């Protein structure tokens, strides 16, 4: 029953504004308006990598693996391309429905499946290395660290697997509500601790050596008269300078002391996309696609951009002077990190862009900085940028 309700909620949430209301009451996405671009963005290369999310509400992501970028598709296709010029390095078709990934590190590419399987491939060749089993469906990309692969599954468990062999090292369970957004937060690995946000509004710190829980902090508490209003699922935590930042749906954006879980500050904002952190600012996409820059030290508002209401913005990434995110129609929106002003816009493809783009460089284009964007239809593009001449 939990899984069925979760699917319905995901369809309502990711379908846009007017959550869980009838079609006639749904607020349409804001129309894109003309603007003057002050950042020059150019598509360097692009590929159709496969079927993308296969029409499901998944946030499949790309991952860097050395000088390659790796993409996983729902139908089991995993492909690696050279970041410099988009040349395909290898392609592997797995007999599995991929619902999480790709992740890369320590010479591995790792994905998760609808049936809870964890599949590890050699990052250089795509050859299968090992297969493991998690307790339930995997929706969050695995985390690959120097001591293991860590997987959060839909039932609230976090499981650690050995890098070389995939054998289970430990498993940590957590209380899980009957009704969720059918989203699972991707854990964050920092200083030999694993930080994970849960659907009951709690953030937990686990020791990577044995899964022992060091602290639990209630970031958001369920409130409201019905089950939907009481949803408080937490998103992917961020770590920097001994502080953990986390956001939650119907909850808050908060900063916590990494060693104790003590809440340093909190803002009552509803958000379920991953955030971005850079300089003195934390960049947040609210549930209705407002883009906000918050002061990382206090949570105070630096700026707010409301031009993209209900365009179902995806998770952001910081790239040079810009904070970049995609929308429901395959457009990348580039905002000034300093002011929130729109400085560039490029369309990648017809599919939506949910996962955060990756920031890197394309050496084959004079070493220009770039973002690599993946759509839900499987289109992967490298976009190089440079400031426009005045």
N, C-alpha and C positions, 0 to 999 in steps of 0.2 A: 504493500500500500504506500509506503514512504516513497518508493521509486516512481510510482504512477503520479502521485501528487506533485513530486518534484518536477517531472516532465511538464505538467500543465503549468506550473509556476514559471518555469524557464521560458515557455512559449509566450506567456503573458508579459513577463519582464522584458525579455529581449525583443519583443515585438514593438516596443516603443513606449511613448507616454500614454497617460490614461490607463495606468496599470490595472488589470483585472476588471476593466469596465467594458461596456458594450461598444461595438464598432462606431456607432454614431457619436459617442462621446470622446473618442480618441482624438487628441490634438495632433494635427499633421506636423511633419517635420518642417523646420524653418527653411525658407528658400534661400539659396546662396545668392548673395548680392555682389555686384562688381566692386573691385577695389584696386588700389595701386600696389603692385608687388614691389617690394624693396629687397627681396632675396631671389636670386636667379637659381632655379631648380631645373635640372635636365635629367631625363631618363637615359641611363647608360645601357642597360639591357633588361630584358624581362623574359620569363618563360611560363608556360602552362605546365605546372608540375604534376597535376593529377586532378582528382575530383574534389580537392579541398575538404571541407567539412561534410560533404555529401548531403547538404541540406539540413543538417542537425545544428542545434545551438551549441557549438563547440568553439573553443578559443585555441585551436591548433596554432602553434607558433613555429617560427624559424629559429635556428640556433647556430652560432658560430662554432666550427670545429677546425681550429687552426686557420688555414687560408681558405677554408671552404665554408659554405653556408648550407645547412641541411634542413629539409622540409619533409614533414610527414603528412600523408593524406588519409582520410577516413577509410578508404578502401584497402589500405595496407601498403600503399606505395610510399617508399622513402627514397628521396633523391638528394644527392650532394652536388653543389655547383661551386666552381671557383669564383671567389668574390671579385677577383680582378676583372674578369671579362664574361662571367656567366657560363663558362664552358662546363658541361656536365662531366663530373668525375666518376660517379657510379649511380646505379639505380637498383633498388632491391624491392621485390614485391613479397610481402609477408602475408600469410594466410590468417589474417586477423583484422578486426574492425578497430582501427586506432581511434581513441578518444582523447588522448593526452600526449603532448610532446610537440616537437622534438626537443630533447635536451642533450647536451654534449659536454664532455669533459673526461680527463684521464684516459684519452684514447678510445672512448666509447660514445656511441649515440644510443639514447634510450628513449623508448616510447611506452605508453600504457594503453590497454585495450578495454573494450566494453565488458569483457569477462574477467577483468582483473589481472590479466597477464602482463608481466613486465618483460620487454624484449630488448636485449642489449646487442648492438651491432658494432663491428670494428669501424672506427671513424674514418680510416683510410681506404677501406675496401667495401664496406657495407656488409661484409660477411657476418652471419650470426655468431655471437660469442656465447651467450647463455639466455635461458628463459626462466623466469620465476613467477610465483603466484602470490598476488595480494588478496586480502579478504573479500574485496568487492570491486565494483566498477571504478575505474580511474579516470578522473576528469581534469586533474591538475598535472602539469608537466612534472615528471620526476626531477629530483635534485641530485646532481652528480658531484660528489666531493672526494677528497683524497682518501677517505676511509670507508666510503660506501656509497650506495645509491639509496636515496630516501624517497618513499612514495606515500602520498596521502590519498586514501581511498574514500569513496562516498559515504561509507558507514562510520567515519570518524577515526579510523585507525591510521597510524603512521607506522610504516614498516621499513626496516633497514636491511639491505641486501649487500653481500660481499661484492667488491668490484671485480675480482678475478673469476668467481665461480657462480655468483648469483644466489648463494645459499642465504637463508634468513639469518640475520644476526640478532635482531630483537624486534618486538612489536609493542607499540604503545596504544592503548585504547582511550577513548574519551566519550563522555556522554553526548548523545546525538539526538536532537529533536525529531519528532515524527514528520514535521513539515519543514522543508528547506527550499532554497532557490534552485536546487539541483546544480549548484556550483560548489567547487571545492577549492579552498585557498591553496596556492602553491607555497610550500614551506620556504623559509629563508635560512641559509646556513651562514653562520658568522662566529668566529672565535670558538670553534668546537661545540657550539650550541645550535639547536634547530628551533626556530620560532615558527609556530603554526597557529593560524586563526581558525576558529571553529564556528559552526552554524548556530551555536547557542550564545554567541557574543563573547566568548572567552578567548584570550590569547595565552598560549602556553609556551614555556621554554623547556626543551628536552635536551638532555646530554647525548651527544652523538655516539659516545662509547657504549652505552647500554640502554638508552631510551628513558633513563630516569627523569622524572619531572622535577624541575628545580623551582618553578613557580607557575601560578595561574593567576591571571588578572581578568576581571570582568570589565570589558571595554564598553559593552552595550547590554542593556537588560530589556527583555521583551516587554512591550507595553501595548495597550490598545484593546479593543473589544472583540476582535476576531483574529483568527489564525494568521491571516495575511499581514495585518498591521503589526503582529508580534514577530515577524521575521527579522532577524538581526545577524544574518550571515556576515562573517568577517572576510576581508579580501587578503591579498598577498602582502605580507609585512615587508617593510624596508628597514635596513639597518645602516646606521652611520654614527661613528664617534660615540659608541656606547648608548645610543638611543635607538629604540625601535618605533617605527611609525606604522600605524595600521588604520584601515577604514572599514566601515561596515554599512550594510543596507539597513535602513530605518534605525541607524545607530549614530556613530560619531566618527570623526577623524581624530586620532589621538596620538600623543607621543608618550612613550613609557621608558623608564630606566631599564636598560638591558639586563642589568645584574639582579634586579629585584622585582621588576614588573610594576613598580610604582608609577601611577599615571602623573605625568608632568603637566600636561594640558590636554583639553579635549574640545572639539567643536561639534555641535549637533548637526551634522551633514549626512545625507543619505548617499552612499556611493558603493558600487560593487566592482568597478574597474580597478586594475592595478594603478598605483600612483608613480610619480617620478620625483626624484630628489636631486637638487643641484644648487650649489652656492648656498644662499640663505633661504631658499624657497622650496616648498613642497607643492607639487602640481597635482590637482585633484579634478577628476571628471565626476560630476554629480549624477544621480540616477536619471535626471532629465537633461543631461548633456550641457550643463553649465560648466565652463572651465574656470577653475580658481587657482590662484597662486596664494599660498599661505606662508606666513613667516614661520620657518621651521623652529625657531626658538620659542614662539609664543602661540602660534596658531592664528594670529591676526591676519586679516585679509590684506594682501598686497594689491591684487587686482582681480577683476571678475569679467569674464567674456560670456555674453549671452546670445551671440549671433547664431549658435548652432543648436538651439533648443530642439530636443526630440529627434535629432539626427542620429541618435544611437552611437555616439562617439565611442571609439575603442580606447584601449589603454595608451598612454602617452610615452614618448621617449624624448630625451634632450639631445639636440644635435646642433652644435655651434651656438648661434644666437637664438635658436628657435626651440619651442616645445612642439612636437609633431604628433598628430594622431589621425586616424582615419575615421570615416563615417559610413553610414548605411549604404551609400551609393558608390563606394570605391574611391572617393576623393581623399587625398591627404591634405590636412589643414595645418599650416605652419604659423604659429603665433610667436610674437616677440616674447622672450622669457622675461624681459624687463617691464614691458607695458601691457602685454596681452593683445596687442594689435595684430590683426591678420597681415602677414608679410609675404605669404606665398600659398598657392593651391595647385596641386597636380592630381589628375585622376589616373589611377593605376589600372582599374578594370571595373567590371560590372558588379562584382561581388562586394559584400561589406568587408570592412577591415576592423576586426575585433582585437586581435593580439597586438601588443606594443611592437612597433617597428624596431629594428636593430640599428644602432649607430656604428659606423665603421668608416672604411675608406675603400676607394676603387683605384688600385695602383695603375691600372691600365688607362686611367683618365687623369693623368698628371697628378696622381696621388690625392685627388680631391676628396674631401669628407663626403660621406653619403649616408643615406638611410636605406635599409632593405625592408620592403613592405610585402606582406602576404595577405591576400584576400581569401574570403571564405570559399571562393570558386577555384582556389589553387593557383592563382596568378601571383608569381613572385617577381618583384621589380627592384632594381637598384637605381636610386635617385641621387645624383651628385648635386651639390649646391655650392654657390659662391655668392657673396653680396653683389647686388646690381650696382653698376657704375652710376654715380650721381650726375 
